[in-house]
Amino acid sequence: MKKIFIVLFLACLISNAGFAQKDLNPGTYAYITIENPDNFARKNSPVVIPVTDITAKFKKYNKQRIGIFDGSKEIESQFDDLNNDGIADEVAFLVDLAPKAKVKLMVRMLPPNFEIPNFKKEVFAELMKKDKVDGADHFTMVTEASSDKDDMYNKMQHHGVAFESAEIAYRLYFDKKQTVDVYGKITPKLEIAETQWYPKDEQLAKGYGDDVLKVNESVGVGTVKGWDGSKATHVEVMSKRTQRIVATGNLRNVVEIEVQGWQYAGKTFNVKMRYIQYARHRDVEAQVLFDKDFKDSITLCTGVQRMPEEKFHTDKTNLVGIWGKDFPVNDSIKFGKQTIGLGVVIPTQYAKQQVDDKLNHLVLLQNNGQPFIRFYLTAAAMKEKKGYKNADVFFQYLEDWKKEMLSPVVVTITEK
């Protein structure tokens, strides 16, 4: 009996802690190689792979759980169902890469008895309806909310979906403005579940963050707007507007605004504005997703808002940014001015022209007849204990960040 117990114990250790390639069944594993093409290091660089690109390398995929391994250790990953059909579409994970370095990981189908790791949750997203019940506010957590009118701003807690990493939080206004607003933190931690974007005095005294930006009618940072030839315009005439949490897990948030029947530039079409935020990141990837059969070229815009006290930074092609100071809310007696940095990077294929209007520093976006636009946004509050303390330092961060955003890692999937 003792010998049998030892054998079973050792088998459990092999299946859950480590393994050798020779012990794996052929056709149940593949390799992912991630290459840094540049002469600078990358920290926590996101890697996103369609799940079908991985399973295509397996001899026979029977819908078993998939794990990604660095040696014998399963690394943190997140599998997301982006189209709500019950099947994971993408897997995301983070890697560190030295300059010009490569990392080779194994991805394998896992047996049913393989331990499911309890990865630490490093992001949070929240969409909450607000109703009156017996004269008191009643809140209901949802993953999706819609309206065919512009009437949701005051029906939602924090006026729309909020999402955060430990570094920073954002929210999307659930109205025609669709603004991306910013919540700055003093020390890195998840806070929105506790503060609900509006911290109490005792929370502020304990070092919690708060709203650091008054966006008014502007683009805030990275909001997608229309363009009338002289100024940014809101997303107004439409048949239905939806906000949803597409995914939130241990490593990333995926949230979006969907607009159906948007009447803009003489056309009527459907579009999604999707925002993706990774753990250990302050920046966000933004995607504009048109109908699959959309073949027209549309000009939109995004950028960063102007502030009463600001320094402006641009490379005149891909990047606009500011370091600015203003009152973050209308109550300027209780709340003093906040200093914040904002930045947006647009890949060259989507960046048509940099322009300014009265409220914003803008970049015109061009889809070039394709159903997709991608760009990136970021923000930093000066009050962060380990953050950026002046414009020069923040603008250098923007330039370094731009290089990384415009030169993605190279991912290869092989059977050997």
Secondary structure, 3 states (H helix, E strand, C coil): CHHHHHHHHHHHHHHHCCCCHHHCCCCCEEEEEEECCCCCCEEEEEEEEEHHHHHCCCCCCCCCCEEEEECCEECCCEEECCCCCCCCCEEEEEEEECCCCEEEEEEEECCCCCCCCCCCCCEEEEEEEEEEECCEEEEEEECEEEECCCCCHHHEHHHCCEEEECCCEEEECCCCCCCEEEEECCCCCCCHHHHCCCCCHHHHHCCCCEECCCCCCCCEECCCEEECCCCEECCCCCCEEEEEEEEECCCEEEEEEEEEEEEECCEEEEEEEEEEEECCCCCEEEEEEECCCCCCCCEEEEEEECCCEEEEEECCCCEEEEEEEECCCCCCCCCCCEEEEEEEECCCCCEEEEEECCCEEEEEEECCCCCEEEEEEEEEECCCCCCCCCHHHHHHHHHHHHHHHHCCCEEEEECC
